[in-house]
């Protein structure tokens, strides 16, 4: 049973009255992007763990991404549609266990309020495909003061000098 199925079953039992909204978030996540593809379009293009993060809004374990140690110049792309999201120049070590950036590329991400777990946070997603990337916080370094805390599974790194893959979708 995945997280969405568990939430639906719990909400059916009226265990937690706010769960129906949380369930709707997962199914509607892919509709946030310009492409308008549903999650079923992306499922065969991604590994199961990537799909869970990008289109079921899961979170990978802190410290588990090899991208935490990536120090080369380059670009970080959405793992679903390959839209460039971040320049490596904006990456910093936040100490959180997830790749963190202080600024996204222009028009690369969209945001929405996330009230899951009873707290309010700002979620961000790829503006092209709607894939969930992570959450943004106001505790980052200058010049923006923001910390885009990203799931490594939701990203693909392309070193400077290498060709970017063609956009998918």
N, C-alpha and C positions, 0 to 999 in steps of 0.2 A: 504494500500500500504506500503510495507516495504522499507527500505533504498535503497536496490539494484534496485527495480522497479522504485523508484523515480529518481535515478541517470541515469538509462537507458532512461527514458522519457525525462529528461533534456538534456542528450547528443544528443538524436534524434532531439531535437529542436535547437541544436548547441548553447545552452545557455553558456555552459562551455566546451571548447575544450578538457580539460584534463580528463573529466569524463569517457570516455570509458576505460581508464586504471584503474581507480578506480573501475569500475564495474567488470572488469576482475579479480581484486584482490580477491573479495569476492567469486567468483565461483571457483577460483583456490586454495583457502586457504587450503582445505583439501588434495590437492595433494602434499603438501609440506612434509608430513610425510612419514615414511618408509612403512606404511600399504597401502597407495595408495587408501583408500576408499574415495569416493565422499561424499559430504554433505548429500545426501539422505540416506546413510548408518547410519549416526549418528543421524539424526532427531528423529527417534522413541525412541532412547535410552536416550534422554535428555529432560529436561523441555524446554519450548519455550524460556525463558529468557537466559538459558545456551546456547542453540543452536545459538541464535542471537549473543552472544558474541564470542563463539568459532568458528563458521563457517560463520557468516556474518560480523564479525569484529566490532560488536557494542561495546560500552563502558557503563558500569554500572555507575549510579550516584555516585559521591564521597561520602564517609561516609556511604554508604548503606550496606556494607558487614559486617556480624557478625565476619568474620575472622579478621577484623581490631583489635578487642579486644582479639583475641586468643593469649594466652601467654604460653601455655603448650609446653613441648617438643614433638616432633613428626615429621611427614613428610607431605608435601603439594603435592598432586597428581593432574594430569590433570583430570578434571571432565568428560572428554569424555572417554579416554582409560585407565585411572588409572595409567599411568606411573608416578613414583615419579619424581618431578621437583625440589623441594627445601627442605632442612632440616630447621626445625624451628630455629636452632641456628643462621641462617643467616638472620632471619627476624628482621626488625627494624622499629621504628616509624618515618616515613618520613614527617608527617604532611600534606600529599597530599590527604588523604581520601581513599586511596587504600592500600591493603597489599603490602609491599615493602620488597625486599630481596637484599642483596649485592652480593650473589653468587648462581648460580644454581648448581645442581648436575651434575657430569660429563656426557657429551653427551646427556643431557636431553632436551636442547632447540636448535632451529635453529633460525637464524635471516634473515631479509631482509629489504631493504630500503623501507620506507613508505613515499610517497610524497603527501598523501591525505591532503586536506585543504591548499595546496600551500606551505607547509613547509616540510623539510626533517627530518624524525625521523627514529630510528631503531626499528622495530617491532620484537618481538620474539614470537615463537610458539612452541608447543610440537613437539619434533623431531620424535615422534612415529606416531601420528595421524594427525599432522598439525594444530591442534586447536590453534586459536589465544589466547594468554595469556595477552599480554600488550606491553609496550614499555620499552626500557632500556635507561637510561640517565647517564651522567658522573658526577653526583652530589651526589653520595652515600658516605657512610663512609668507612674508611679503613677496611680491607686491600685492597679491590679492587677499591674503588672509584666509584663503579657502583650502580645504583638504578634500579632494575627490578621492575617496577610499574605494578602490576598484578591486573586483574579483579578478584574479589572474586568469582564471578559466574563461573569462569573457573577453580576453584580449589576445591578439597575435602581435608579436614584435617583429618589425622589419628593420634591420640595420641600415644606417645611412649608406647610400650607394647601391643598394639592392632595389630592384624594381618592386613596386607595390603590386599585389595581386589584383586582378580585375575585380570590380565590384560584383557581388552576388545579389541576386534577387530581382 
